[in-house]
Amino acid sequence: MPQKATTAMIFKRALGRRFEDLHPQLQRRFGFQQSCVGTGTMAEIWRGGRHTVPFLKLGTNRNILFPETGTDVPFVIENHVYQDSFGRDVVTFVRTFDVRAGLRRRFDATMIYSEARGAIVDYLGTHQHIAVDLHLDVDRRGGLHIRSGEQRFRMGGLDFVLPQTLTGTADLHEWYDDNEECFRIRVTVGNPRFGPIFGYHGRFTAQYVDTPVPATVKPYREEARE
């Protein structure tokens, strides 16, 4: 049976007192007293040059990245909270993009707070093979700024830090637009050698729900190593 939603304070723990500097709407959203489902439109989804396509196509196998681009793309983000099989508080970040008629792409992640690393660890994709440290800050408008840090590959007996030349650094800004009464988001993924790789920006509104956590948002496997 699907597990009922719990609460997860991982963003409060990561930001500490700075959590109170977030816009009240972001405090509610990232306080995760309830699950949150956002629906909206990405004004643009873009990618880098042709050299990025093989890398982005590879990501589609695990719901991480994808090569399609577009404008005014319908978007859903599902944030559900639960405890995984290791007893950790987890928040899902499952983003669905209807990139064109008949083609839907997902970008899946599950996040925990790691005491050992003193940071949020973001497991990317359906199998949690990649673990990424996240560095959080609050901007002048009360928005949340997230920048990815060290990335580690975890599978079976394999356990190593991925070199920066083979990874993309993600930079995310999310804030609340009081005039339009919606959340706005901008994501950029780049590489120090190859330049911009992938990104999107747009808007969405949020609905807070108390429902069982759908099995469809959970990873196929869970990784204990942080």
PLY file of the C-alpha trace (Angstrom):
ply
format ascii 1.0
element vertex 226
property float x
property float y
property float z
element edge 225
property int vertex1
property int vertex2
end_header
0.00 0.00 0.00
1.23 3.56 -0.69
2.83 5.19 2.33
1.11 8.21 3.79
2.85 11.54 3.61
4.86 12.65 6.61
6.73 15.91 7.17
10.31 16.64 6.20
12.36 19.53 7.54
15.37 19.05 5.30
15.37 22.59 3.89
14.94 24.11 7.35
17.89 22.08 8.59
20.03 23.03 5.61
19.27 26.77 5.79
19.10 27.11 9.57
17.99 30.60 10.64
18.08 31.77 7.02
14.93 29.73 6.37
12.99 32.57 8.00
14.36 34.95 5.34
12.48 33.09 2.62
9.27 34.59 1.28
6.32 33.23 3.35
5.05 31.32 0.33
8.44 29.62 -0.07
8.55 28.87 3.64
5.27 27.05 3.24
6.35 25.27 0.10
9.77 24.15 1.36
8.62 23.53 4.93
6.91 20.41 3.59
4.24 20.12 6.24
2.20 18.77 3.33
2.90 17.39 -0.09
2.92 20.02 -2.82
1.92 19.66 -6.46
2.74 22.57 -8.74
1.27 23.05 -12.21
2.24 25.67 -14.73
4.12 26.44 -17.91
7.78 26.67 -18.76
8.19 29.68 -21.02
11.28 28.10 -22.54
13.25 24.86 -22.38
16.63 25.13 -24.09
19.81 23.15 -24.58
23.38 23.85 -25.66
24.85 23.01 -29.04
24.77 19.70 -30.88
27.63 18.40 -28.77
25.27 18.28 -25.76
22.68 16.02 -27.43
24.35 12.62 -26.74
24.81 13.55 -23.07
21.20 14.72 -22.76
19.83 11.65 -24.56
21.71 9.44 -22.13
19.86 11.14 -19.30
16.45 10.11 -20.65
17.20 6.48 -19.65
17.06 7.45 -15.97
14.70 10.47 -16.02
17.49 13.00 -15.45
17.89 15.23 -18.53
16.51 15.25 -22.07
17.43 16.87 -25.41
14.06 18.33 -26.45
13.47 22.08 -26.42
10.31 24.16 -26.60
8.29 27.17 -25.52
5.13 27.35 -23.41
5.63 23.77 -22.26
3.07 22.39 -19.73
4.82 21.53 -16.49
4.08 19.65 -13.26
6.30 19.33 -10.20
5.47 16.79 -7.48
6.97 17.20 -4.02
5.94 14.37 -1.72
7.45 13.51 1.64
7.95 10.05 3.09
10.45 7.83 4.85
12.51 5.54 2.65
13.58 1.97 3.43
16.57 3.31 5.40
14.31 5.40 7.66
15.40 8.73 6.16
13.06 11.65 5.58
12.82 12.06 1.80
11.33 14.73 -0.46
10.59 13.93 -4.10
11.24 16.45 -6.85
9.57 14.89 -9.87
9.25 17.33 -12.78
7.15 16.40 -15.82
7.34 18.30 -19.10
4.87 17.75 -21.97
7.46 18.77 -24.54
5.18 18.07 -27.49
2.08 16.09 -28.42
2.71 12.46 -27.61
6.03 13.04 -25.83
6.41 13.55 -22.10
9.76 13.85 -20.32
10.54 13.58 -16.60
13.34 14.85 -14.44
13.32 12.86 -11.17
15.16 13.49 -7.93
14.84 12.51 -4.28
16.43 14.57 -1.53
17.54 13.88 2.03
19.42 15.86 4.65
22.80 14.29 5.45
24.14 14.92 8.94
27.51 13.55 7.88
27.84 15.97 4.96
26.00 18.85 6.61
23.99 19.40 3.45
21.07 18.21 1.38
21.99 15.26 -0.81
20.09 15.06 -4.10
19.80 11.59 -5.64
19.22 12.02 -9.36
17.07 9.80 -11.55
15.10 6.63 -11.12
17.89 4.53 -9.60
19.74 7.00 -7.33
23.07 6.21 -9.00
24.22 9.85 -8.75
24.32 11.68 -5.40
24.85 15.46 -5.47
25.54 17.89 -2.63
23.32 20.98 -2.74
24.38 24.42 -1.47
21.46 26.66 -0.47
21.11 30.40 -0.06
18.35 33.03 0.14
18.38 35.98 -2.24
17.28 39.58 -1.64
13.70 38.94 -2.78
13.26 36.00 -0.40
13.84 33.48 -3.17
15.68 30.19 -2.87
19.01 29.77 -4.66
20.38 26.23 -5.03
23.72 25.38 -6.56
24.96 21.84 -7.03
28.33 20.74 -5.66
30.25 17.50 -5.57
28.70 14.62 -7.51
29.28 10.97 -6.66
28.50 7.78 -8.58
27.01 4.95 -6.50
26.22 1.54 -8.01
27.01 -1.89 -6.64
30.68 -1.89 -5.64
31.35 1.34 -7.52
31.74 4.46 -5.41
33.67 7.46 -6.72
33.54 11.24 -7.18
32.67 12.30 -10.72
35.16 14.75 -12.26
33.75 18.19 -13.06
34.63 17.76 -16.73
32.06 14.94 -16.96
29.24 16.57 -15.01
26.92 19.54 -15.22
26.67 22.15 -12.47
23.06 23.12 -11.79
22.03 26.61 -10.72
18.40 27.02 -9.60
16.49 30.12 -8.57
12.92 29.87 -7.31
10.95 32.85 -6.01
7.39 34.04 -5.47
5.84 36.71 -7.68
3.42 38.66 -5.49
1.95 40.57 -8.43
1.09 37.43 -10.42
0.55 35.24 -7.33
2.68 32.42 -8.65
6.05 30.77 -8.21
8.74 31.45 -10.77
11.68 29.20 -11.48
14.86 29.37 -13.53
17.26 26.45 -13.91
20.59 26.43 -15.75
22.94 23.46 -16.14
26.43 24.13 -17.41
29.88 22.59 -17.69
33.19 24.45 -17.19
34.56 23.04 -20.43
31.51 22.69 -22.69
29.49 25.71 -21.54
25.69 25.83 -21.19
24.06 22.39 -21.44
20.39 22.63 -20.51
17.89 24.87 -18.79
14.35 26.12 -18.44
12.37 28.94 -16.89
8.70 29.56 -16.24
5.96 29.79 -13.66
3.60 27.58 -11.67
1.04 27.63 -8.88
0.99 25.19 -5.98
-1.64 22.98 -4.43
-1.01 21.46 -0.99
-2.42 17.99 -0.46
-2.63 15.30 2.21
-2.66 12.11 0.18
-0.78 8.82 0.10
2.52 9.16 -1.70
2.12 7.82 -5.28
4.40 4.90 -6.07
5.09 6.55 -9.43
7.21 9.31 -7.84
9.49 6.97 -5.91
12.79 5.67 -7.31
13.09 2.09 -8.52
15.98 1.53 -6.12
17.31 3.35 -3.07
20.94 4.07 -2.29
22.20 4.11 1.31
25.50 5.82 0.52
25.38 9.58 0.67
0 1
1 2
2 3
3 4
4 5
5 6
6 7
7 8
8 9
9 10
10 11
11 12
12 13
13 14
14 15
15 16
16 17
17 18
18 19
19 20
20 21
21 22
22 23
23 24
24 25
25 26
26 27
27 28
28 29
29 30
30 31
31 32
32 33
33 34
34 35
35 36
36 37
37 38
38 39
39 40
40 41
41 42
42 43
43 44
44 45
45 46
46 47
47 48
48 49
49 50
50 51
51 52
52 53
53 54
54 55
55 56
56 57
57 58
58 59
59 60
60 61
61 62
62 63
63 64
64 65
65 66
66 67
67 68
68 69
69 70
70 71
71 72
72 73
73 74
74 75
75 76
76 77
77 78
78 79
79 80
80 81
81 82
82 83
83 84
84 85
85 86
86 87
87 88
88 89
89 90
90 91
91 92
92 93
93 94
94 95
95 96
96 97
97 98
98 99
99 100
100 101
101 102
102 103
103 104
104 105
105 106
106 107
107 108
108 109
109 110
110 111
111 112
112 113
113 114
114 115
115 116
116 117
117 118
118 119
119 120
120 121
121 122
122 123
123 124
124 125
125 126
126 127
127 128
128 129
129 130
130 131
131 132
132 133
133 134
134 135
135 136
136 137
137 138
138 139
139 140
140 141
141 142
142 143
143 144
144 145
145 146
146 147
147 148
148 149
149 150
150 151
151 152
152 153
153 154
154 155
155 156
156 157
157 158
158 159
159 160
160 161
161 162
162 163
163 164
164 165
165 166
166 167
167 168
168 169
169 170
170 171
171 172
172 173
173 174
174 175
175 176
176 177
177 178
178 179
179 180
180 181
181 182
182 183
183 184
184 185
185 186
186 187
187 188
188 189
189 190
190 191
191 192
192 193
193 194
194 195
195 196
196 197
197 198
198 199
199 200
200 201
201 202
202 203
203 204
204 205
205 206
206 207
207 208
208 209
209 210
210 211
211 212
212 213
213 214
214 215
215 216
216 217
217 218
218 219
219 220
220 221
221 222
222 223
223 224
224 225
